[in-house]
Amino acid sequence: MTSAPERKAIITLIQQANGPCKVWCWDITYCLLREQCLHQPLVLHADNGAPMKAQTMKAKLEELGVLPSYSRPPGQ
């Protein structure tokens, strides 16, 4: 008799929105599937704002294998 594969524990961070625009998240899975780029290198193009350049965001991008890009086209 073989045992079931070990499952990893999923830790859920509960965020509490106590007003409008307090908690934000996004899921780009539908874009990856629609554009058929699920198994290609991913690049997150973002502005130079503090949340997108924070160390925790950079660490998560690295963990997920996503390359950050903070460049803008000329003239913008």
N, CA, C and O atoms as a MOPAC input file, in Angstrom:
PM7 MOZYME 1SCF
protein

 N      0.84600 1    -1.18300 1     0.00000 1
 C      0.00000 1     0.00000 1     0.00000 1
 C      0.88700 1     1.24100 1     0.00000 1
 O      1.75800 1     1.38900 1     0.85800 1
 N      0.66600 1     2.12000 1    -0.95300 1
 C      1.46100 1     3.34000 1    -1.01900 1
 C      0.72000 1     4.46400 1    -0.31800 1
 O     -0.50900 1     4.53400 1    -0.33000 1
 N      1.48700 1     5.32200 1     0.27900 1
 C      0.86900 1     6.45300 1     0.98000 1
 C      0.63100 1     7.60600 1     0.01600 1
 O      1.26500 1     7.70700 1    -1.03400 1
 N     -0.29500 1     8.46800 1     0.39900 1
 C     -0.61300 1     9.63600 1    -0.41000 1
 C      0.57200 1    10.59300 1    -0.39200 1
 O      1.31000 1    10.64900 1     0.59100 1
 N      0.76000 1    11.34800 1    -1.48100 1
 C      1.86400 1    12.31300 1    -1.49500 1
 C      1.68500 1    13.35900 1    -0.40100 1
 O      0.56800 1    13.74900 1    -0.06400 1
 N      2.80500 1    13.79700 1     0.14000 1
 C      2.75900 1    14.78900 1     1.20700 1
 C      2.30100 1    16.13600 1     0.64800 1
 O      2.75800 1    16.56900 1    -0.41000 1
 N      1.41300 1    16.77400 1     1.35400 1
 C      0.92400 1    18.10000 1     0.94100 1
 C      1.65900 1    19.18100 1     1.70600 1
 O      1.99600 1    19.02200 1     2.88000 1
 N      1.89800 1    20.27700 1     1.02000 1
 C      2.50700 1    21.42200 1     1.68200 1
 C      1.41400 1    22.22600 1     2.38000 1
 O      0.30000 1    22.35300 1     1.87300 1
 N      1.74200 1    22.75200 1     3.52100 1
 C      0.78000 1    23.58800 1     4.24700 1
 C      0.62900 1    24.91800 1     3.51800 1
 O      1.61200 1    25.50900 1     3.07100 1
 N     -0.58300 1    25.36900 1     3.40800 1
 C     -0.86400 1    26.66000 1     2.79200 1
 C     -1.21000 1    27.64100 1     3.90100 1
 O     -2.15900 1    27.44000 1     4.65800 1
 N     -0.43800 1    28.68200 1     3.98100 1
 C     -0.68400 1    29.71200 1     4.99200 1
 C     -1.43200 1    30.85000 1     4.32400 1
 O     -0.97300 1    31.41400 1     3.33100 1
 N     -2.57200 1    31.17600 1     4.87300 1
 C     -3.38700 1    32.24600 1     4.32000 1
 C     -3.19400 1    33.49300 1     5.16300 1
 O     -3.42100 1    33.47600 1     6.37300 1
 N     -2.78200 1    34.55200 1     4.53200 1
 C     -2.65000 1    35.83200 1     5.21100 1
 C     -3.97200 1    36.56600 1     5.07500 1
 O     -4.41200 1    36.86200 1     3.96400 1
 N     -4.59000 1    36.85500 1     6.17800 1
 C     -5.89200 1    37.51700 1     6.14500 1
 C     -5.67000 1    39.02500 1     6.21100 1
 O     -5.05800 1    39.54800 1     7.14200 1
 N     -6.18200 1    39.69000 1     5.20700 1
 C     -6.11400 1    41.14500 1     5.15700 1
 C     -7.49400 1    41.69400 1     5.49200 1
 O     -8.50500 1    41.13100 1     5.07200 1
 N     -7.53900 1    42.76600 1     6.23100 1
 C     -8.81700 1    43.36900 1     6.57900 1
 C     -8.90400 1    44.73500 1     5.92900 1
 O     -8.08700 1    45.61800 1     6.18900 1
 N     -9.90800 1    44.89600 1     5.07600 1
 C    -10.13800 1    46.18900 1     4.43000 1
 C    -11.09900 1    46.97500 1     5.31100 1
 O    -12.27300 1    46.62200 1     5.42200 1
 N    -10.61000 1    48.03200 1     5.93200 1
 C    -11.46300 1    48.84900 1     6.78900 1
 C    -11.88300 1    50.14100 1     6.10100 1
 O    -12.28100 1    51.10700 1     6.75200 1
 N    -11.78900 1    50.14300 1     4.78800 1
 C    -12.20700 1    51.27900 1     3.98800 1
 C    -11.94300 1    50.98400 1     2.52700 1
 O    -11.31300 1    49.97700 1     2.20600 1
 N    -12.41300 1    51.84500 1     1.63400 1
 C    -12.18600 1    51.60000 1     0.20700 1
 C    -10.69900 1    51.66100 1    -0.14800 1
 O     -9.93800 1    52.43700 1     0.43100 1
 N    -10.31000 1    50.84300 1    -1.09300 1
 C     -8.93700 1    50.82200 1    -1.63500 1
 C     -7.88100 1    50.48700 1    -0.58900 1
 O     -6.76400 1    50.99900 1    -0.66400 1
 N     -8.20100 1    49.65800 1     0.36300 1
 C     -7.24500 1    49.29200 1     1.40800 1
 C     -6.51600 1    47.99000 1     1.10500 1
 O     -5.35900 1    47.83900 1     1.49900 1
 N     -7.15400 1    47.04300 1     0.41900 1
 C     -6.53500 1    45.76400 1     0.09200 1
 C     -6.68800 1    45.53600 1    -1.40200 1
 O     -7.79200 1    45.59500 1    -1.94400 1
 N     -5.56300 1    45.27500 1    -2.06100 1
 C     -5.57200 1    45.05100 1    -3.50500 1
 C     -4.83000 1    43.76000 1    -3.81100 1
 O     -3.88100 1    43.40900 1    -3.11000 1
 N     -5.24600 1    43.06200 1    -4.83400 1
 C     -4.52800 1    41.90700 1    -5.32500 1
 C     -4.88800 1    41.71500 1    -6.79200 1
 O     -5.84600 1    42.30600 1    -7.29200 1
 N     -4.11000 1    40.88400 1    -7.47200 1
 C     -4.42800 1    40.60100 1    -8.85500 1
 C     -4.01200 1    39.18000 1    -9.19400 1
 O     -3.15100 1    38.58700 1    -8.54400 1
 N     -4.64800 1    38.65400 1   -10.22700 1
 C     -4.34000 1    37.31200 1   -10.69500 1
 C     -4.21300 1    37.39600 1   -12.21200 1
 O     -5.16400 1    37.77100 1   -12.89800 1
 N     -3.04600 1    37.04900 1   -12.73300 1
 C     -2.81400 1    37.18100 1   -14.17300 1
 C     -2.91200 1    35.85200 1   -14.89900 1
 O     -2.52900 1    35.75100 1   -16.06400 1
 N     -3.42400 1    34.83100 1   -14.22000 1
 C     -3.50200 1    33.50100 1   -14.82800 1
 C     -4.25300 1    33.53000 1   -16.14400 1
 O     -3.81700 1    32.92500 1   -17.12400 1
 N     -5.39100 1    34.23600 1   -16.17500 1
 C     -6.18800 1    34.28400 1   -17.40900 1
 C     -5.40100 1    34.91000 1   -18.55700 1
 O     -5.56200 1    34.50600 1   -19.70900 1
 N     -4.56500 1    35.87700 1   -18.26100 1
 C     -3.74100 1    36.49500 1   -19.31100 1
 C     -2.71900 1    35.49100 1   -19.84400 1
 O     -2.49900 1    35.39400 1   -21.05100 1
 N     -2.10500 1    34.75600 1   -18.94000 1
 C     -1.10000 1    33.78000 1   -19.35200 1
 C     -1.70500 1    32.70100 1   -20.23500 1
 O     -1.10800 1    32.28000 1   -21.22600 1
 N     -2.89700 1    32.26300 1   -19.86100 1
 C     -3.56000 1    31.21700 1   -20.63800 1
 C     -4.02000 1    31.75500 1   -21.99000 1
 O     -3.84300 1    31.10100 1   -23.01700 1
 N     -4.60600 1    32.93900 1   -21.98500 1
 C     -5.11500 1    33.53200 1   -23.22600 1
 C     -3.98800 1    33.79700 1   -24.21300 1
 O     -4.13600 1    33.54800 1   -25.40900 1
 N     -2.88100 1    34.29200 1   -23.72600 1
 C     -1.76200 1    34.64000 1   -24.59200 1
 C     -0.83300 1    33.44100 1   -24.84600 1
 O      0.16500 1    33.56400 1   -25.55700 1
 N     -1.15800 1    32.32000 1   -24.27900 1
 C     -0.38600 1    31.08100 1   -24.44200 1
 C      1.09400 1    31.26800 1   -24.08800 1
 O      1.98200 1    30.80700 1   -24.80500 1
 N      1.33200 1    31.93700 1   -22.99400 1
 C      2.71800 1    32.16400 1   -22.57800 1
 C      2.97000 1    31.61000 1   -21.17500 1
 O      3.86100 1    32.07000 1   -20.46100 1
 N      2.17900 1    30.62800 1   -20.80100 1
 C      2.27300 1    30.08300 1   -19.45200 1
 C      3.65400 1    29.52200 1   -19.13700 1
 O      4.09900 1    29.61000 1   -17.99200 1
 N      4.33700 1    28.95100 1   -20.11200 1
 C      5.63500 1    28.32600 1   -19.85200 1
 C      6.79500 1    29.11700 1   -20.45100 1
 O      7.87100 1    28.56300 1   -20.67700 1
 N      6.58700 1    30.38800 1   -20.70700 1
 C      7.64900 1    31.26000 1   -21.21400 1
 C      8.10600 1    32.16400 1   -20.08300 1
 O      7.37600 1    32.36100 1   -19.11200 1
 N      9.30900 1    32.71600 1   -20.19900 1
 C      9.77000 1    33.63200 1   -19.14700 1
 C      8.80300 1    34.81000 1   -18.99500 1
 O      8.31500 1    35.36600 1   -19.97900 1
 N      8.54200 1    35.16900 1   -17.75300 1
 C      7.62000 1    36.26100 1   -17.47500 1
 C      8.37300 1    37.49300 1   -17.01300 1
 O      9.36300 1    37.39600 1   -16.28700 1
 N      7.89600 1    38.65600 1   -17.44100 1
 C      8.46400 1    39.93700 1   -17.03300 1
 C      7.32100 1    40.79000 1   -16.52100 1
 O      6.31500 1    40.96000 1   -17.21100 1
 N      7.46200 1    41.32400 1   -15.32700 1
 C      6.46400 1    42.22800 1   -14.76800 1
 C      6.92100 1    43.65000 1   -15.02100 1
 O      7.90500 1    44.10400 1   -14.43700 1
 N      6.21000 1    44.35600 1   -15.89000 1
 C      6.51200 1    45.76000 1   -16.15800 1
 C      5.72800 1    46.59300 1   -15.15700 1
 O      4.50100 1    46.51100 1   -15.09900 1
 N      6.42500 1    47.38400 1   -14.38100 1
 C      5.78200 1    48.16900 1   -13.33400 1
 C      6.35600 1    49.57200 1   -13.29800 1
 O      7.40700 1    49.85600 1   -13.87200 1
 N      5.62900 1    50.44200 1   -12.60300 1
 C      6.14000 1    51.79700 1   -12.42800 1
 C      7.25500 1    51.76500 1   -11.37300 1
 O      7.60300 1    50.70100 1   -10.86100 1
 N      7.79200 1    52.90200 1   -11.06500 1
 C      8.88500 1    52.98600 1   -10.09400 1
 C      8.37200 1    53.27300 1    -8.69200 1
 O      9.11900 1    53.76600 1    -7.84700 1
 N      7.09900 1    52.96700 1    -8.43800 1
 C      6.50900 1    53.21000 1    -7.12500 1
 C      7.10000 1    52.30500 1    -6.05700 1
 O      7.57400 1    51.20400 1    -6.33700 1
 N      7.05800 1    52.79600 1    -4.83200 1
 C      7.63200 1    52.06900 1    -3.69900 1
 C      7.06500 1    50.65800 1    -3.53300 1
 O      7.84500 1    49.74100 1    -3.27600 1
 N      5.74300 1    50.42700 1    -3.66400 1
 C      5.23400 1    49.06200 1    -3.47300 1
 C      5.81000 1    48.07300 1    -4.48200 1
 O      6.07800 1    46.92400 1    -4.13300 1
 N      6.00200 1    48.50000 1    -5.71100 1
 C      6.49100 1    47.59200 1    -6.74000 1
 C      8.00100 1    47.36800 1    -6.65200 1
 O      8.51500 1    46.40700 1    -7.22500 1
 N      8.71200 1    48.24000 1    -5.94500 1
 C     10.16300 1    48.08800 1    -5.81100 1
 C     10.57500 1    47.63200 1    -4.41400 1
 O     11.76400 1    47.53600 1    -4.11100 1
 N      9.58400 1    47.35200 1    -3.56400 1
 C      9.86700 1    46.91600 1    -2.19500 1
 C     10.59500 1    45.57200 1    -2.19500 1
 O     10.43100 1    44.77000 1    -3.11400 1
 N     11.38100 1    45.34000 1    -1.17900 1
 C     12.16800 1    44.10800 1    -1.08700 1
 C     11.27800 1    42.86700 1    -1.03000 1
 O     11.63900 1    41.83100 1    -1.59000 1
 N     10.11700 1    42.95000 1    -0.36200 1
 C      9.24200 1    41.78100 1    -0.30200 1
 C      8.68700 1    41.44300 1    -1.68100 1
 O      8.53800 1    40.26900 1    -2.01900 1
 N      8.38200 1    42.46400 1    -2.47600 1
 C      7.88400 1    42.22800 1    -3.83600 1
 C      9.00300 1    41.63900 1    -4.69600 1
 O      8.77700 1    40.69100 1    -5.44900 1
 N     10.20300 1    42.19900 1    -4.58300 1
 C     11.34300 1    41.67800 1    -5.34000 1
 C     11.61700 1    40.22700 1    -4.97300 1
 O     11.90400 1    39.41200 1    -5.85000 1
 N     11.53200 1    39.89500 1    -3.69200 1
 C     11.77100 1    38.51700 1    -3.24900 1
 C     10.71100 1    37.57900 1    -3.81300 1
 O     11.03800 1    36.47100 1    -4.23800 1
 N      9.45100 1    37.99800 1    -3.82400 1
 C      8.38100 1    37.15500 1    -4.35400 1
 C      8.55300 1    36.94800 1    -5.85300 1
 O      8.36500 1    35.83700 1    -6.34900 1
 N      8.90800 1    38.00400 1    -6.57800 1
 C      9.13800 1    37.87000 1    -8.01600 1
 C     10.25500 1    36.86600 1    -8.28800 1
 O     10.14200 1    36.02600 1    -9.18100 1
 N     11.33400 1    36.96100 1    -7.51100 1
 C     12.45300 1    36.03800 1    -7.68200 1
 C     12.01200 1    34.60700 1    -7.37800 1
 O     12.36800 1    33.67700 1    -8.10200 1
 N     11.24100 1    34.43500 1    -6.31300 1
 C     10.74500 1    33.10700 1    -5.93700 1
 C      9.89600 1    32.49900 1    -7.05600 1
 O      9.95300 1    31.29500 1    -7.30200 1
 N      9.11400 1    33.33700 1    -7.72600 1
 C      8.23000 1    32.87000 1    -8.79200 1
 C      8.90900 1    32.81000 1   -10.15500 1
 O      8.31800 1    32.33300 1   -11.12500 1
 N     10.15100 1    33.29300 1   -10.23100 1
 C     10.86000 1    33.26900 1   -11.50600 1
 C     10.40100 1    34.35300 1   -12.46600 1
 O     10.48900 1    34.19000 1   -13.68300 1
 N      9.91100 1    35.46000 1   -11.91900 1
 C      9.43200 1    36.57700 1   -12.73300 1
 C     10.48700 1    37.67900 1   -12.71800 1
 O     10.98600 1    38.05300 1   -11.65600 1
 N     10.82400 1    38.19500 1   -13.89500 1
 C     11.81600 1    39.27700 1   -13.98500 1
 C     11.13300 1    40.62100 1   -13.84700 1
 O     10.15600 1    40.88300 1   -14.54900 1
 N     11.61700 1    41.48300 1   -12.96400 1
 C     11.02300 1    42.82900 1   -12.84300 1
 C     11.57200 1    43.76100 1   -13.91300 1
 O     12.72800 1    43.64000 1   -14.31800 1
 N     10.74300 1    44.68600 1   -14.36800 1
 C     11.16300 1    45.70800 1   -15.32600 1
 C     10.55700 1    47.02900 1   -14.88900 1
 O      9.33900 1    47.15400 1   -14.75700 1
 N     11.40400 1    47.99300 1   -14.67000 1
 C     10.93400 1    49.30300 1   -14.22900 1
 C     11.20800 1    50.38300 1   -15.25500 1
 O     11.16900 1    51.57300 1   -14.94300 1
 N     11.48200 1    49.96900 1   -16.46700 1
 C     11.81000 1    50.93900 1   -17.50900 1
 C     10.54500 1    51.50800 1   -18.13500 1
 O      9.48100 1    50.89300 1   -18.07300 1
 N     10.66600 1    52.67000 1   -18.72800 1
 C      9.56800 1    53.30500 1   -19.44000 1
 C     10.00700 1    53.57800 1   -20.87000 1
 O     11.19100 1    53.78800 1   -21.13400 1
 N      9.05300 1    53.57300 1   -21.78500 1
 C      9.40400 1    53.97700 1   -23.15900 1
 C      9.86900 1    55.42500 1   -23.18100 1
 O      9.42900 1    56.21800 1   -22.34700 1
 N     10.75300 1    55.79600 1   -24.11700 1
 C     11.21700 1    57.17800 1   -24.19000 1
 C     10.05900 1    58.15800 1   -24.34700 1
 O      9.08800 1    57.90100 1   -25.05900 1
 N     10.19500 1    59.29800 1   -23.65100 1
 C      9.20400 1    60.36100 1   -23.77800 1
 C      8.01800 1    60.23400 1   -22.83100 1
 O      7.04000 1    60.97200 1   -22.96000 1
 N      8.09400 1    59.32000 1   -21.89600 1
 C      6.96400 1    59.17900 1   -20.95200 1
 C      7.38300 1    59.47200 1   -19.55500 1
 O      6.56500 1    59.40300 1   -18.63700 1

